[in-house]
Amino acid sequence: MQPKVPGSMADESKAPQSPESLRPDVSGSSPAPSAKGASPSLPTRPGASAPLQVPLDNELSRRYRDRFGAAILNALEDRKQSILIVDAAQLIEIARYSRDEEKFDLLEDYTAGVRLKIPLRADELPATLVPIWPAANWLEREIFDLFGITFRGHPNLKRILLPDEWQGHPLRKDYDILQQDIAWVQENLGIQSGQ
């Protein structure tokens, strides 16, 4: 039995999750099947023979597959990052399971630890994770501010980095940050931008 260590994600029934526990199982077992319709070939780095992404089949990913079945669309390791691609409709339940059962009790960033990815249509909104991890409040506001993604059910979705009157979202691929910066500085400060 493992004692609960302050600050660890372990409980008395499970060993702590380490980066090594998230690595693919190399015991010779066959990899987990990929999601229906997923591309059988994985991308590789230009000029390299090793794939960028490899199937993730370890104890942790198997627990998620056992618990959520078809809601786990794919499990991959990409540049030593464990990724579970999950059905958007099950995001809240999977996030709650991650926090309560797997003891991932700290949402440090939307891109740290095990990644839960959800495919969305352009007109589809992801659910907020604030009820699961309160730290998601600030992170979702940052994502909204920079990318323009609206989180369904967020308690206070407003800009966090840019001024309230800023037009657009700077990290979108269709956004001309220099033009927007010049326009905002001229309109709100009454000076010519130095860029």
Sequence and secondary structure as in RCSB ss.txt:
>XXXX:A:sequence
MQPKVPGSMADESKAPQSPESLRPDVSGSSPAPSAKGASPSLPTRPGASAPLQVPLDNELSRRYRDRFGAAILNA
LEDRKQSILIVDAAQLIEIARYSRDEEKFDLLEDYTAGVRLKIPLRADELPATLVPIWPAANWLEREIFDLFGIT
FRGHPNLKRILLPDEWQGHPLRKDYDILQQDIAWVQENLGIQSGQ
>XXXX:A:secstr
     TT S  TTS    GGGGS   SS       TT  SS  B TT SSBSEEE  SHHHHHHHHHHGGGEEEE
EEETTEEEEEE GGGHHHHHHHHHHTS       TTSSSEEE    TT   B  TTT TTHHHHHHHHHHHH   
 BT SS   SSS TT  S TTSTT  HHHHHHHHHHHHH S    
